[in-house]
């Protein structure tokens, strides 16, 4: 998306695009149940959206409590 080197891919998104951490966070802000994988140099390994900064907030339409 941004042109930076991507090391994250989502197995639930169509085409499994490679994303940098920032684009992965932006793309999946409202898709917290998608499964991501991280490139570890020679293969992809299961990863967590929390690793790119995704947090799940309950209530307040998904925003942090005021």
PDB file of N, CA, C and O in Angstrom:
ATOM      1  N   UNK A   1       0.822  -1.188   0.000  1.00  0.00           N
ATOM      2  CA  UNK A   1       0.000   0.000   0.000  1.00  0.00           C
ATOM      3  C   UNK A   1       0.874   1.263   0.000  1.00  0.00           C
ATOM      4  O   UNK A   1       0.700   2.136  -0.850  1.00  0.00           O
ATOM      5  N   UNK A   2       1.806   1.358   0.946  1.00  0.00           N
ATOM      6  CA  UNK A   2       2.611   2.579   1.064  1.00  0.00           C
ATOM      7  C   UNK A   2       3.899   2.493   0.265  1.00  0.00           C
ATOM      8  O   UNK A   2       4.545   3.512   0.021  1.00  0.00           O
ATOM      9  N   UNK A   3       4.280   1.297  -0.142  1.00  0.00           N
ATOM     10  CA  UNK A   3       5.513   1.125  -0.894  1.00  0.00           C
ATOM     11  C   UNK A   3       6.690   0.664  -0.053  1.00  0.00           C
ATOM     12  O   UNK A   3       7.714   0.258  -0.603  1.00  0.00           O
ATOM     13  N   UNK A   4       6.566   0.717   1.276  1.00  0.00           N
ATOM     14  CA  UNK A   4       7.631   0.200   2.145  1.00  0.00           C
ATOM     15  C   UNK A   4       7.651  -1.320   2.039  1.00  0.00           C
ATOM     16  O   UNK A   4       6.663  -1.938   1.642  1.00  0.00           O
ATOM     17  N   UNK A   5       8.762  -1.902   2.391  1.00  0.00           N
ATOM     18  CA  UNK A   5       8.870  -3.358   2.351  1.00  0.00           C
ATOM     19  C   UNK A   5       7.913  -4.004   3.326  1.00  0.00           C
ATOM     20  O   UNK A   5       7.893  -3.642   4.503  1.00  0.00           O
ATOM     21  N   UNK A   6       7.129  -4.941   2.869  1.00  0.00           N
ATOM     22  CA  UNK A   6       6.167  -5.597   3.735  1.00  0.00           C
ATOM     23  C   UNK A   6       6.682  -6.912   4.263  1.00  0.00           C
ATOM     24  O   UNK A   6       7.269  -7.697   3.518  1.00  0.00           O
ATOM     25  N   UNK A   7       6.470  -7.160   5.539  1.00  0.00           N
ATOM     26  CA  UNK A   7       6.824  -8.448   6.123  1.00  0.00           C
ATOM     27  C   UNK A   7       5.601  -9.136   6.723  1.00  0.00           C
ATOM     28  O   UNK A   7       5.711 -10.232   7.272  1.00  0.00           O
ATOM     29  N   UNK A   8       4.440  -8.499   6.620  1.00  0.00           N
ATOM     30  CA  UNK A   8       3.207  -9.056   7.165  1.00  0.00           C
ATOM     31  C   UNK A   8       2.278  -9.424   6.016  1.00  0.00           C
ATOM     32  O   UNK A   8       2.203  -8.710   5.016  1.00  0.00           O
ATOM     33  N   UNK A   9       1.572 -10.539   6.163  1.00  0.00           N
ATOM     34  CA  UNK A   9       0.522 -10.883   5.211  1.00  0.00           C
ATOM     35  C   UNK A   9      -0.666 -11.437   5.983  1.00  0.00           C
ATOM     36  O   UNK A   9      -0.523 -12.042   7.045  1.00  0.00           O
ATOM     37  N   UNK A  10      -1.832 -11.211   5.415  1.00  0.00           N
ATOM     38  CA  UNK A  10      -3.067 -11.682   6.041  1.00  0.00           C
ATOM     39  C   UNK A  10      -3.606 -12.843   5.225  1.00  0.00           C
ATOM     40  O   UNK A  10      -3.824 -12.717   4.020  1.00  0.00           O
ATOM     41  N   UNK A  11      -3.819 -13.968   5.882  1.00  0.00           N
ATOM     42  CA  UNK A  11      -4.320 -15.142   5.178  1.00  0.00           C
ATOM     43  C   UNK A  11      -5.820 -15.046   4.917  1.00  0.00           C
ATOM     44  O   UNK A  11      -6.359 -15.843   4.148  1.00  0.00           O
ATOM     45  N   UNK A  12      -6.501 -14.089   5.539  1.00  0.00           N
ATOM     46  CA  UNK A  12      -7.936 -13.925   5.334  1.00  0.00           C
ATOM     47  C   UNK A  12      -8.268 -12.885   4.265  1.00  0.00           C
ATOM     48  O   UNK A  12      -9.387 -12.867   3.752  1.00  0.00           O
ATOM     49  N   UNK A  13      -7.315 -12.022   3.925  1.00  0.00           N
ATOM     50  CA  UNK A  13      -7.551 -11.002   2.898  1.00  0.00           C
ATOM     51  C   UNK A  13      -7.321 -11.592   1.505  1.00  0.00           C
ATOM     52  O   UNK A  13      -6.428 -12.418   1.315  1.00  0.00           O
ATOM     53  N   UNK A  14      -8.111 -11.173   0.558  1.00  0.00           N
ATOM     54  CA  UNK A  14      -8.008 -11.657  -0.811  1.00  0.00           C
ATOM     55  C   UNK A  14      -6.620 -11.368  -1.380  1.00  0.00           C
ATOM     56  O   UNK A  14      -6.190 -10.214  -1.404  1.00  0.00           O
ATOM     57  N   UNK A  15      -5.928 -12.388  -1.829  1.00  0.00           N
ATOM     58  CA  UNK A  15      -4.615 -12.233  -2.436  1.00  0.00           C
ATOM     59  C   UNK A  15      -3.456 -12.224  -1.460  1.00  0.00           C
ATOM     60  O   UNK A  15      -2.305 -12.184  -1.896  1.00  0.00           O
ATOM     61  N   UNK A  16      -3.703 -12.259  -0.172  1.00  0.00           N
ATOM     62  CA  UNK A  16      -2.650 -12.229   0.859  1.00  0.00           C
ATOM     63  C   UNK A  16      -1.587 -11.168   0.565  1.00  0.00           C
ATOM     64  O   UNK A  16      -0.414 -11.509   0.411  1.00  0.00           O
ATOM     65  N   UNK A  17      -1.967  -9.893   0.485  1.00  0.00           N
ATOM     66  CA  UNK A  17      -0.980  -8.858   0.155  1.00  0.00           C
ATOM     67  C   UNK A  17       0.083  -8.713   1.246  1.00  0.00           C
ATOM     68  O   UNK A  17      -0.199  -8.900   2.430  1.00  0.00           O
ATOM     69  N   UNK A  18       1.304  -8.379   0.831  1.00  0.00           N
ATOM     70  CA  UNK A  18       2.369  -8.079   1.788  1.00  0.00           C
ATOM     71  C   UNK A  18       2.199  -6.650   2.268  1.00  0.00           C
ATOM     72  O   UNK A  18       2.000  -5.740   1.464  1.00  0.00           O
ATOM     73  N   UNK A  19       2.277  -6.452   3.575  1.00  0.00           N
ATOM     74  CA  UNK A  19       2.058  -5.136   4.174  1.00  0.00           C
ATOM     75  C   UNK A  19       3.158  -4.815   5.173  1.00  0.00           C
ATOM     76  O   UNK A  19       3.690  -5.708   5.831  1.00  0.00           O
ATOM     77  N   UNK A  20       3.496  -3.531   5.283  1.00  0.00           N
ATOM     78  CA  UNK A  20       4.372  -3.101   6.372  1.00  0.00           C
ATOM     79  C   UNK A  20       3.505  -3.078   7.643  1.00  0.00           C
ATOM     80  O   UNK A  20       2.283  -3.212   7.566  1.00  0.00           O
ATOM     81  N   UNK A  21       4.136  -2.911   8.793  1.00  0.00           N
ATOM     82  CA  UNK A  21       3.391  -2.922  10.060  1.00  0.00           C
ATOM     83  C   UNK A  21       2.335  -1.821  10.101  1.00  0.00           C
ATOM     84  O   UNK A  21       1.220  -2.053  10.569  1.00  0.00           O
ATOM     85  N   UNK A  22       2.675  -0.625   9.617  1.00  0.00           N
ATOM     86  CA  UNK A  22       1.735   0.492   9.649  1.00  0.00           C
ATOM     87  C   UNK A  22       0.515   0.226   8.769  1.00  0.00           C
ATOM     88  O   UNK A  22      -0.615   0.472   9.190  1.00  0.00           O
ATOM     89  N   UNK A  23       0.732  -0.273   7.557  1.00  0.00           N
ATOM     90  CA  UNK A  23      -0.390  -0.566   6.658  1.00  0.00           C
ATOM     91  C   UNK A  23      -1.219  -1.743   7.173  1.00  0.00           C
ATOM     92  O   UNK A  23      -2.440  -1.759   7.015  1.00  0.00           O
ATOM     93  N   UNK A  24      -0.562  -2.723   7.786  1.00  0.00           N
ATOM     94  CA  UNK A  24      -1.286  -3.855   8.363  1.00  0.00           C
ATOM     95  C   UNK A  24      -2.193  -3.363   9.484  1.00  0.00           C
ATOM     96  O   UNK A  24      -3.342  -3.791   9.590  1.00  0.00           O
ATOM     97  N   UNK A  25      -1.679  -2.466  10.318  1.00  0.00           N
ATOM     98  CA  UNK A  25      -2.467  -1.898  11.423  1.00  0.00           C
ATOM     99  C   UNK A  25      -3.660  -1.105  10.884  1.00  0.00           C
ATOM    100  O   UNK A  25      -4.779  -1.260  11.373  1.00  0.00           O
ATOM    101  N   UNK A  26      -3.425  -0.257   9.880  1.00  0.00           N
ATOM    102  CA  UNK A  26      -4.498   0.556   9.295  1.00  0.00           C
ATOM    103  C   UNK A  26      -5.556  -0.313   8.636  1.00  0.00           C
ATOM    104  O   UNK A  26      -6.753  -0.090   8.818  1.00  0.00           O
ATOM    105  N   UNK A  27      -5.116  -1.297   7.874  1.00  0.00           N
ATOM    106  CA  UNK A  27      -6.034  -2.173   7.142  1.00  0.00           C
ATOM    107  C   UNK A  27      -6.878  -3.029   8.077  1.00  0.00           C
ATOM    108  O   UNK A  27      -8.041  -3.304   7.783  1.00  0.00           O
ATOM    109  N   UNK A  28      -6.311  -3.449   9.191  1.00  0.00           N
ATOM    110  CA  UNK A  28      -6.991  -4.404  10.065  1.00  0.00           C
ATOM    111  C   UNK A  28      -7.541  -3.795  11.349  1.00  0.00           C
ATOM    112  O   UNK A  28      -7.897  -4.524  12.275  1.00  0.00           O
ATOM    113  N   UNK A  29      -7.613  -2.504  11.413  1.00  0.00           N
ATOM    114  CA  UNK A  29      -8.144  -1.853  12.611  1.00  0.00           C
ATOM    115  C   UNK A  29      -9.546  -2.360  12.963  1.00  0.00           C
ATOM    116  O   UNK A  29      -9.871  -2.541  14.137  1.00  0.00           O
ATOM    117  N   UNK A  30     -10.359  -2.585  11.949  1.00  0.00           N
ATOM    118  CA  UNK A  30     -11.729  -3.064  12.186  1.00  0.00           C
ATOM    119  C   UNK A  30     -11.903  -4.520  11.763  1.00  0.00           C
ATOM    120  O   UNK A  30     -13.030  -4.981  11.575  1.00  0.00           O
ATOM    121  N   UNK A  31     -10.800  -5.244  11.612  1.00  0.00           N
ATOM    122  CA  UNK A  31     -10.837  -6.663  11.258  1.00  0.00           C
ATOM    123  C   UNK A  31      -9.982  -7.464  12.241  1.00  0.00           C
ATOM    124  O   UNK A  31      -9.039  -8.141  11.830  1.00  0.00           O
ATOM    125  N   UNK A  32     -10.303  -7.393  13.532  1.00  0.00           N
ATOM    126  CA  UNK A  32      -9.424  -7.984  14.545  1.00  0.00           C
ATOM    127  C   UNK A  32      -9.358  -9.504  14.532  1.00  0.00           C
ATOM    128  O   UNK A  32      -8.499 -10.083  15.197  1.00  0.00           O
ATOM    129  N   UNK A  33     -10.240 -10.163  13.793  1.00  0.00           N
ATOM    130  CA  UNK A  33     -10.231 -11.626  13.789  1.00  0.00           C
ATOM    131  C   UNK A  33      -9.488 -12.205  12.597  1.00  0.00           C
ATOM    132  O   UNK A  33      -9.450 -13.425  12.435  1.00  0.00           O
ATOM    133  N   UNK A  34      -8.901 -11.366  11.762  1.00  0.00           N
ATOM    134  CA  UNK A  34      -8.109 -11.870  10.651  1.00  0.00           C
ATOM    135  C   UNK A  34      -6.811 -12.463  11.179  1.00  0.00           C
ATOM    136  O   UNK A  34      -6.280 -12.027  12.200  1.00  0.00           O
ATOM    137  N   UNK A  35      -6.312 -13.466  10.462  1.00  0.00           N
ATOM    138  CA  UNK A  35      -5.068 -14.130  10.852  1.00  0.00           C
ATOM    139  C   UNK A  35      -3.918 -13.574  10.014  1.00  0.00           C
ATOM    140  O   UNK A  35      -4.009 -13.512   8.788  1.00  0.00           O
ATOM    141  N   UNK A  36      -2.861 -13.179  10.668  1.00  0.00           N
ATOM    142  CA  UNK A  36      -1.698 -12.635   9.967  1.00  0.00           C
ATOM    143  C   UNK A  36      -0.488 -13.534  10.169  1.00  0.00           C
ATOM    144  O   UNK A  36      -0.412 -14.319  11.115  1.00  0.00           O
ATOM    145  N   UNK A  37       0.451 -13.388   9.249  1.00  0.00           N
ATOM    146  CA  UNK A  37       1.716 -14.099   9.337  1.00  0.00           C
ATOM    147  C   UNK A  37       2.844 -13.094   9.138  1.00  0.00           C
ATOM    148  O   UNK A  37       2.686 -12.102   8.426  1.00  0.00           O
ATOM    149  N   UNK A  38       3.983 -13.358   9.773  1.00  0.00           N
ATOM    150  CA  UNK A  38       5.141 -12.478   9.684  1.00  0.00           C
ATOM    151  C   UNK A  38       6.283 -13.207   8.992  1.00  0.00           C
ATOM    152  O   UNK A  38       6.571 -14.361   9.308  1.00  0.00           O
ATOM    153  N   UNK A  39       6.934 -12.534   8.046  1.00  0.00           N
ATOM    154  CA  UNK A  39       8.091 -13.085   7.356  1.00  0.00           C
ATOM    155  C   UNK A  39       9.276 -13.095   8.309  1.00  0.00           C
ATOM    156  O   UNK A  39       9.616 -12.062   8.885  1.00  0.00           O
ATOM    157  N   UNK A  40       9.903 -14.240   8.479  1.00  0.00           N
ATOM    158  CA  UNK A  40      11.015 -14.394   9.416  1.00  0.00           C
ATOM    159  C   UNK A  40      12.349 -14.652   8.706  1.00  0.00           C
ATOM    160  O   UNK A  40      13.264 -15.229   9.293  1.00  0.00           O
ATOM    161  N   UNK A  41      12.458 -14.224   7.446  1.00  0.00           N
ATOM    162  CA  UNK A  41      13.719 -14.367   6.723  1.00  0.00           C
ATOM    163  C   UNK A  41      13.739 -15.498   5.729  1.00  0.00           C
ATOM    164  O   UNK A  41      14.305 -15.361   4.645  1.00  0.00           O
ATOM    165  N   UNK A  42      13.125 -16.627   6.082  1.00  0.00           N
ATOM    166  CA  UNK A  42      13.081 -17.746   5.142  1.00  0.00           C
ATOM    167  C   UNK A  42      11.694 -18.371   5.032  1.00  0.00           C
ATOM    168  O   UNK A  42      11.466 -19.233   4.184  1.00  0.00           O
ATOM    169  N   UNK A  43      10.768 -17.940   5.885  1.00  0.00           N
ATOM    170  CA  UNK A  43       9.397 -18.450   5.821  1.00  0.00           C
ATOM    171  C   UNK A  43       8.471 -17.528   6.616  1.00  0.00           C
ATOM    172  O   UNK A  43       8.914 -16.697   7.409  1.00  0.00           O
ATOM    173  N   UNK A  44       7.176 -17.706   6.376  1.00  0.00           N
ATOM    174  CA  UNK A  44       6.174 -16.984   7.156  1.00  0.00           C
ATOM    175  C   UNK A  44       5.821 -17.808   8.381  1.00  0.00           C
ATOM    176  O   UNK A  44       5.693 -19.031   8.309  1.00  0.00           O
ATOM    177  N   UNK A  45       5.665 -17.124   9.508  1.00  0.00           N
ATOM    178  CA  UNK A  45       5.251 -17.777  10.746  1.00  0.00           C
ATOM    179  C   UNK A  45       4.009 -17.075  11.264  1.00  0.00           C
ATOM    180  O   UNK A  45       3.841 -15.876  11.042  1.00  0.00           O
ATOM    181  N   UNK A  46       3.125 -17.808  11.960  1.00  0.00           N
ATOM    182  CA  UNK A  46       1.931 -17.170  12.505  1.00  0.00           C
ATOM    183  C   UNK A  46       2.295 -15.970  13.369  1.00  0.00           C
ATOM    184  O   UNK A  46       3.254 -16.014  14.139  1.00  0.00           O
ATOM    185  N   UNK A  47       1.522 -14.901  13.233  1.00  0.00           N
ATOM    186  CA  UNK A  47       1.763 -13.688  14.003  1.00  0.00           C
ATOM    187  C   UNK A  47       0.490 -13.211  14.673  1.00  0.00           C
ATOM    188  O   UNK A  47      -0.563 -13.839  14.562  1.00  0.00           O
ATOM    189  N   UNK A  48       0.602 -12.104  15.360  1.00  0.00           N
ATOM    190  CA  UNK A  48      -0.527 -11.528  16.090  1.00  0.00           C
ATOM    191  C   UNK A  48      -0.725 -10.092  15.652  1.00  0.00           C
ATOM    192  O   UNK A  48       0.249  -9.361  15.471  1.00  0.00           O
ATOM    193  N   UNK A  49      -1.964  -9.677  15.479  1.00  0.00           N
ATOM    194  CA  UNK A  49      -2.232  -8.283  15.143  1.00  0.00           C
ATOM    195  C   UNK A  49      -1.777  -7.352  16.260  1.00  0.00           C
ATOM    196  O   UNK A  49      -1.496  -6.181  16.006  1.00  0.00           O
ATOM    197  N   UNK A  50      -1.700  -7.842  17.468  1.00  0.00           N
ATOM    198  CA  UNK A  50      -1.194  -7.006  18.565  1.00  0.00           C
ATOM    199  C   UNK A  50       0.264  -6.623  18.327  1.00  0.00           C
ATOM    200  O   UNK A  50       0.719  -5.603  18.844  1.00  0.00           O
ATOM    201  N   UNK A  51       0.999  -7.412  17.563  1.00  0.00           N
ATOM    202  CA  UNK A  51       2.399  -7.107  17.257  1.00  0.00           C
ATOM    203  C   UNK A  51       2.550  -5.874  16.380  1.00  0.00           C
ATOM    204  O   UNK A  51       3.609  -5.248  16.376  1.00  0.00           O
ATOM    205  N   UNK A  52       1.497  -5.511  15.629  1.00  0.00           N
ATOM    206  CA  UNK A  52       1.547  -4.308  14.794  1.00  0.00           C
ATOM    207  C   UNK A  52       0.787  -3.153  15.437  1.00  0.00           C
ATOM    208  O   UNK A  52       0.631  -2.094  14.829  1.00  0.00           O
ATOM    209  N   UNK A  53       0.310  -3.358  16.673  1.00  0.00           N
ATOM    210  CA  UNK A  53      -0.324  -2.273  17.415  1.00  0.00           C
ATOM    211  C   UNK A  53      -1.835  -2.302  17.479  1.00  0.00           C
ATOM    212  O   UNK A  53      -2.445  -1.325  17.911  1.00  0.00           O
ATOM    213  N   UNK A  54      -2.458  -3.393  17.063  1.00  0.00           N
ATOM    214  CA  UNK A  54      -3.922  -3.489  17.140  1.00  0.00           C
ATOM    215  C   UNK A  54      -4.330  -3.755  18.584  1.00  0.00           C
ATOM    216  O   UNK A  54      -3.800  -4.655  19.235  1.00  0.00           O
ATOM    217  N   UNK A  55      -5.265  -2.973  19.068  1.00  0.00           N
ATOM    218  CA  UNK A  55      -5.851  -3.165  20.389  1.00  0.00           C
ATOM    219  C   UNK A  55      -7.362  -3.250  20.214  1.00  0.00           C
ATOM    220  O   UNK A  55      -7.936  -2.539  19.389  1.00  0.00           O
ATOM    221  N   UNK A  56      -7.998  -4.109  20.981  1.00  0.00           N
ATOM    222  CA  UNK A  56      -9.449  -4.244  20.928  1.00  0.00           C
ATOM    223  C   UNK A  56     -10.032  -3.539  22.141  1.00  0.00           C
ATOM    224  O   UNK A  56      -9.756  -3.910  23.282  1.00  0.00           O
ATOM    225  N   UNK A  57     -10.841  -2.518  21.882  1.00  0.00           N
ATOM    226  CA  UNK A  57     -11.501  -1.776  22.950  1.00  0.00           C
ATOM    227  C   UNK A  57     -12.992  -2.088  22.900  1.00  0.00           C
ATOM    228  O   UNK A  57     -13.633  -1.947  21.859  1.00  0.00           O
ATOM    229  N   UNK A  58     -13.531  -2.510  24.025  1.00  0.00           N
ATOM    230  CA  UNK A  58     -14.946  -2.844  24.098  1.00  0.00           C
ATOM    231  C   UNK A  58     -15.747  -1.598  24.452  1.00  0.00           C
ATOM    232  O   UNK A  58     -15.375  -0.846  25.352  1.00  0.00           O
ATOM    233  N   UNK A  59     -16.828  -1.391  23.750  1.00  0.00           N
ATOM    234  CA  UNK A  59     -17.667  -0.216  23.995  1.00  0.00           C
ATOM    235  C   UNK A  59     -17.157   0.994  23.260  1.00  0.00           C
ATOM    236  O   UNK A  59     -16.073   0.945  22.678  1.00  0.00           O
ATOM    237  N   UNK A  60     -17.893   2.065  23.267  1.00  0.00           N
ATOM    238  CA  UNK A  60     -17.533   3.338  22.639  1.00  0.00           C
ATOM    239  C   UNK A  60     -17.208   3.180  21.159  1.00  0.00           C
ATOM    240  O   UNK A  60     -16.311   3.855  20.653  1.00  0.00           O
ATOM    241  N   UNK A  61     -17.924   2.296  20.451  1.00  0.00           N
ATOM    242  CA  UNK A  61     -17.734   2.050  19.028  1.00  0.00           C
ATOM    243  C   UNK A  61     -16.287   1.664  18.697  1.00  0.00           C
ATOM    244  O   UNK A  61     -15.765   2.047  17.650  1.00  0.00           O
ATOM    245  N   UNK A  62     -15.642   0.906  19.589  1.00  0.00           N
ATOM    246  CA  UNK A  62     -14.284   0.447  19.353  1.00  0.00           C
ATOM    247  C   UNK A  62     -13.191   1.441  19.688  1.00  0.00           C
ATOM    248  O   UNK A  62     -12.011   1.151  19.492  1.00  0.00           O
ATOM    249  N   UNK A  63     -13.560   2.598  20.188  1.00  0.00           N
ATOM    250  CA  UNK A  63     -12.570   3.619  20.545  1.00  0.00           C
ATOM    251  C   UNK A  63     -12.184   3.479  22.017  1.00  0.00           C
ATOM    252  O   UNK A  63     -12.893   2.836  22.792  1.00  0.00           O
ATOM    253  N   UNK A  64     -11.063   4.079  22.395  1.00  0.00           N
ATOM    254  CA  UNK A  64     -10.608   4.071  23.786  1.00  0.00           C
ATOM    255  C   UNK A  64     -11.610   4.807  24.654  1.00  0.00           C
ATOM    256  O   UNK A  64     -12.201   5.796  24.220  1.00  0.00           O
ATOM    257  N   UNK A  65     -11.808   4.333  25.879  1.00  0.00           N
ATOM    258  CA  UNK A  65     -12.744   4.991  26.788  1.00  0.00           C
ATOM    259  C   UNK A  65     -12.330   6.445  27.011  1.00  0.00           C
ATOM    260  O   UNK A  65     -11.149   6.736  27.199  1.00  0.00           O
ATOM    261  N   UNK A  66     -13.310   7.363  26.989  1.00  0.00           N
ATOM    262  CA  UNK A  66     -12.978   8.780  27.199  1.00  0.00           C
ATOM    263  C   UNK A  66     -12.508   9.040  28.624  1.00  0.00           C
ATOM    264  O   UNK A  66     -12.188  10.177  28.971  1.00  0.00           O
TER     265      UNK A  66
END
